[in-house]
Amino acid sequence: MSGVVMWYSVLFAFFLLHSARGQVSYSIPEEMAKGSTVGNIVQDLGLDLQRLRLGKARIYTGDSTEYIGLNKDTGLLLIKEKMDRESLCAKTTPCALHLQLILENPMELYTITVEITDINDNPPTFQKRRIQFEISESAVPGARFMLERAVDADVGVNGLQSYSLKPTDHFVLEQQLKASGDKNVEMVLQRPLDRENKGVVTLLLTATDGGDPQLSGTVQIEVTVLDVNDNAPVFTQKEYKATLTENAAKGTKLTTVSATDADEGSNGQVTYYIASTEDSARNVFIIDQHSGEVTLNDLVDFEKANHYELDIQAKDQGGLSDSCKLIIDVLDINDNKPVINLLSMSNSVSEDSTPGTVVAMMKVDDADSGVNGQIHCIINDNIPFALTSSSSNFISLRIEQQLDREKDAEYNISVTCSDQGVPALSSSASLSLQISDVNDNAPVFEKTNYEACVVENNTPGVSIFSVKASDADWNQNARVSYILEDSTVNGVSVSSYVSVQPDSGVITAMRTFDYETLKHFHFRVKAQDGGSPPLSSNVTVKITIQDQNDNAPQVLYPVQTGGSVVAEIVPRAADVGYLVTKVVAVDVDSGQNAWLSYKLQKATDRALFEVGLQNGEIRTVRQVTDKDAVKQKLTVVVEDNGQPSRSAVVSINVAVADSFPEVLSEFTDFTHEKQYNDNLTFYLVLALAVVSLLFIVSIISIISVKIYRWRQNKLFFKSGANLPVIPYYPPVYADGTLQHVYNYEMCGTTDSRMSDVKFVRPYSQNTLVSQSRLGTVQREKKEQEVDDLTLEVRPCLIF
């Protein structure tokens, strides 16, 4: 046998190849040795070796036995297990293995059909080693006796072809071809038997196949010659038919065959036998020898065998017999669920994958037939996937709609396959698919714009506030960094004002802010993710500087000078509420920090004057009397409304008098005292210079000249030391401190001992100029208020 196999292996070393549109077919003989080459799949499918390796190529067989394997390094299909065509396919022709070559990245499926051709490795065999007949000597020529058929596992020309019988003195063979293709063999009596001449006739039946070399099998036939029995049994039908379902129970009655014999007594008693049958049906059915009832002796499976043919023989006691055929059809029931085999599956897929991309391949089988084996598969609703069938029983799971990981990051897909039977049977398979992220979402700020406040005089490096942006992507694509965009504030880069922490978005002040210099400014912050390429968005940030009470009020009027004495004149006839003067002050802060209030801190006579809390106007609170001192000194405190508050102090001299001489007499001592102090300072400086001259003898003459000239210049310019200071006030001041326009004109006098009298052009017709030894006093009487933009001007003295 091994020699025959080897001879056929050499004979069929070549194969036939057919390939078209993703499928290829091979033809090889059975019993090829392990490692034998079936074909080169790379050449036949137009692939390359790199595609096999990178695509993780593998062979899917559909069952647990792998007869053919793939060498990824060479692209060859190799025999992994010896194949016996008779074990794989029995009598089925052609016998083929249907394989699938599966590739990934991208996912592809190729169909491979390997036909297993038969070699003559099985001789015809008989079930029995000896066949015995009892034939009456009265049997007439032409009597027929059915013989057991031989069985040859091979097919085609290698299968059973012919029978021969030796010797042929009494019997000859006749073969009848059945519809199934098998042959019934009958032994026909051609010469009468004579028991007395020969009681036992021995024959040899030989079955021969058509293989090369030809194989054969034999069985011995013994014919015992009996006495006369001249009527053989006769069946009522030559062919019986029965049906049963594949789930029929053991013992189920199929049918009853019947034969009659015209003889009487023992020669008329008929017994029934199942003469011959296929191996698969040998123990499945039994017959009652006396009644002819055929019953089921084992379970039947439609998927294994759906048709049986039994040869039944009826024999009398005299050895005469007849035969009939029982044809049994097995009916299929829906007893097999669809089986889902996952061929290939992607664990993850990018969210930018195009619709139509294959993510899984499955093969669905149902062993039932007809509508019971028709399969329909569905998946759960409301998911962007669909099932498509490229070929019989092969199903692909494809992307149907654009994926969005931010909406669904994972899909649990349930594939349910149902047959069309009643009731329908179904199977399910669960697939888990992860959606990988791509950078398709830019960071989004929590607000469309940001506003924040910072108090002036802040410490550099203090955190002002933070901006926050989120990114719907995942992992690195969602990592947000914050960047300060380039811009300028008052011509200076914004980075010198603020900085942004890249990771947290915290905005930090880089300098100390001053509200009086900068009240607010704008800049833009960009949020950028870590994707490739990165995506970004920006937002406008407004920083408002909040005022602090860091500036004390400033007194604009009356002006405080060290070289002159200014006095406001109040006539003794002044009524209650007489406007003496007005303290004008401003605060460069804003808001309540610039709200000013005026208080009278000190006064020579508190009962005589008061100051307006809001407007700073100094007025008399009672009638001026003769007892009131001419010289009045007031100290006014100007205070803002900040926390803590800041203040300024102004001193005001007021002269209560009706005539100038009275005013002059009161302020003379003060003038002389001041003059004395000026002369004392001069002589101290002169004494210091004289002492210094003692140490510089070489330049004594030069220093003397310089001292003389310096003294002359001192005496000349001293006359202007007490000139009045005429302050300038802006016509309108912000924040409501000066609500009107005020006009002032002040007059002064020179020292009568130093220079002549200087005259000033009078402001109006009511200006009075006088001259004396102490000085000249200009008095300006009160003018009537023309409108609310003119302030009354009171006479004043300057010494």
Sequence and secondary structure as in RCSB ss.txt:
>XXXX:A:sequence
MSGVVMWYSVLFAFFLLHSARGQVSYSIPEEMAKGSTVGNIVQDLGLDLQRLRLGKARIYTGDSTEYIGLNKDTG
LLLIKEKMDRESLCAKTTPCALHLQLILENPMELYTITVEITDINDNPPTFQKRRIQFEISESAVPGARFMLERA
VDADVGVNGLQSYSLKPTDHFVLEQQLKASGDKNVEMVLQRPLDRENKGVVTLLLTATDGGDPQLSGTVQIEVTV
LDVNDNAPVFTQKEYKATLTENAAKGTKLTTVSATDADEGSNGQVTYYIASTEDSARNVFIIDQHSGEVTLNDLV
DFEKANHYELDIQAKDQGGLSDSCKLIIDVLDINDNKPVINLLSMSNSVSEDSTPGTVVAMMKVDDADSGVNGQI
HCIINDNIPFALTSSSSNFISLRIEQQLDREKDAEYNISVTCSDQGVPALSSSASLSLQISDVNDNAPVFEKTNY
EACVVENNTPGVSIFSVKASDADWNQNARVSYILEDSTVNGVSVSSYVSVQPDSGVITAMRTFDYETLKHFHFRV
KAQDGGSPPLSSNVTVKITIQDQNDNAPQVLYPVQTGGSVVAEIVPRAADVGYLVTKVVAVDVDSGQNAWLSYKL
QKATDRALFEVGLQNGEIRTVRQVTDKDAVKQKLTVVVEDNGQPSRSAVVSINVAVADSFPEVLSEFTDFTHEKQ
YNDNLTFYLVLALAVVSLLFIVSIISIISVKIYRWRQNKLFFKSGANLPVIPYYPPVYADGTLQHVYNYEMCGTT
DSRMSDVKFVRPYSQNTLVSQSRLGTVQREKKEQEVDDLTLEVRPCLIF
>XXXX:A:secstr
 HHHHHHHHHHT S   EE SSEEEEEEETT  TT EEEEHHHHHT  HHHHHHTT EEE SSS   EEEETTTT
EEEE S   HHHHHTT SSEEEEEEEEETTTTEEEEEEEEEE  S    B S SEEEEEEETT  TT EEEE   
B S  GGGSEEEEEEE  SSEEEEEEE TTS EEEEEEE S   TTT SEEEEEEEEEE  SS  EEEEEEEEEE
ES      EES SEEEEEEETT  TT EEEE  EE S  GGGG  EEEEEE  GGGTTTEEE TTT EEEE S  
 TTT  EEEEEEEEE TTS EEEEEEEEEEE  S    EEEEEEE SEEETT  TT EEEEEEEE    GGGG E
EEEE SSSSEEEEEEETTEEEEEE S   TTT SEEEEEEEEEESSSS  EEEEEEEEEEE  S    EESSSEE
EEEEESS  TT EEEE  EE SS GGGG  EEEE   EETTEEGGGTEEE TTT EEEE S   TTT SEEEEEE
EEE SSSS  EEEEEEEEEEE  S    EEEES   SS  EEEEE TT  TT EEEE EEE SS GGGG  EEEE
EEES TTTEEE TTT EEEESS   TTS SEEEEEEEEE SSSS  EEEEEEEEEE SSHHHHHHHHHHHHHHHH
HHHHHHHHHHHHHHHHHHHT GGGHHHHHHHHHHHHHHHHHHHTTTT        SS GGGS  S          
 TTTS       SSTTEEEE  SS  EEEE      STT      EEE 
